[in-house]
Amino acid sequence: MTMKWKRSLLLSIVILFTATLLLADTLLDVQRSYEQHSHFTVEFYQDTYQSIVNKQIHFTGKVSYKRGLGVRMDVYTPQKQIIILKEDTVWIYLPDEGTSSIQEIPKEIATQNILAFFSGIGSLSENYSIQENSDYFTLIPKTGTGSIHVWLDDKNFLKRIQVKDSTGNQSDVHLLQYTFHAKVENDLFDPEQVIKSIDK
């Protein structure tokens, strides 16, 4: 897998459940929906188009969340990856290659990431203009280019996020089959334990 694939996927993780995505009343409904659950899993698929190489990449996998521990993304295809996001650090592991890396996420991005949404901190309202359409919301950066489109399901959970940038790159993420009652083990978010479990 090329680094470009990783970066495209990481971009989607960072914005996947960002704070203050929606208009005030709707945001509160979305926030309350997630706050009722301390942990959950959700399946996803993502189609990313990279304009510079004119290539479409299809990702599939699962996101696991546990309040206070972090967010984990298991990528099944096109190549296995395990990505764990904790506060301002992301750990990326490629089981087939036996390699891993740790990256710092800039503070200004970290406060707007998936954890910020669940914890109720961080805000995008100062950085984005929000437009309400018939069945989705559009976020337009106040400084910069590109756009983010957000769709909700009938229970106010995020079901689709589409990101477009000024260069023509696009990522379209679909979230399917939320599971709120399954047990989510703490070891899932510990890189050392993850590697041990795979090496067994």
PyMOL commands that set and color helices and strands:
alter all, ss='L'
color gray80, all
select helices_A, chain A and resi 3-16+24-35+107-110+114-119+186-189+191-199
alter helices_A, ss='H'
color red, helices_A
select strands_A, chain A and resi 39-50+55-66+70-77+81-86+89-94+99-104+128-132+137-141+147-152+158-164+170-179
alter strands_A, ss='S'
color yellow, strands_A
deselect
rebuild
show_as cartoon
